[in-house]
């Protein structure tokens, strides 16, 4: 049943789920202090959380044989429980286990739910934009929830925030069960990495774009609180700045899908990357915070729904989405780890220069992407 209400419902599911997956960045300075770990070890936590993306091609094959609505309903709750437990993790090993399990839950959600969006949205660009808006809104709200929870109950108090996920899963079950339709693929999906071999050139170009764009994207979306606390700002102000950045990412995410419906996906990627190249020097060279974060939020996250739209315009879209989601989680994880190592060696200030230069290479790959 194609309707905007169903699209908004799935965006709400994305909002609920990603509020909890976004807990790590805001609490990272406290985890470093509590466990006595380095920036490199801290960056490895995000790698661990994203590592289950390696299973995506197989998870996509399993999910495509079931009613995918079940996974959309249950995964926000399972992710919420696991991510809320990181505040009471007694040591680094337990923290790694919790994040790995949360990563599996997150992969299941991000494989299954876009496939439902594809079935219920009136227009692909609009549907994917609204779905991604839910995720960006979550990353805007999450630092504020974390700051409030820590202020009231301490780091261990994160566990008290899971009530929202319980309500959301019940609400999703109530609403999604009303949607009529066959939510298993009508065409036989190709399995494993066979789909990657067939589309290897397509994915190599997409992977190149995602890799080089991620240096700037991860610096602001994951390391911003750590960077700002290192230069003397409070954790509260750092998390507010992250929310400010993510707020404009919501706008960029929503607008990009609608623009892509009008001018095309490739042109939208090129324009957004070019604007990010113009915006980032303002942050680096003029030591401003909020003005450049507006433009960087608008541009760096605008590519998500565009890429999803490109993927879901292909044949074997469920299997392709599994490969894409694997790349979408693993590449940022790898870049996060690289930035962590570079931060310990050359400092976060100099990592910003690396992110800026990488955007030029990302622009080159954007120009070579084929939409179908």
Secondary structure by P-SEA (a helix, b strand, c coil): cccaaaaaaaaaaaaaaaccccccccaaaaaaaaacccaaaaaaaaaaaaccccaaaaaaaaaaaccaaaaaacaaaaaaaaaaaccccccaaaaaaaaaaaaaaaaaaaacaaaaaaaccccaaaaaaaaaaaaaaaaaaaaaaaaaaaaccccccccccaaaaaaaaaaaaaccccccccccccccccccaaaaaaaaaaaaaaaaaaaaaaaaaaacccaaaaaaaaacccaaaaaaaaaaaaaaaaaaaaaaaaaaacccaaaaaaaaaaaaaaccccccccccccaaaaaaaaccccaaaaaaaaaaaccaaaaaaaaaaaaacaaaaaaaaaaaaaaacccaaaaaaaaaaaaaaaaaaaaacccc
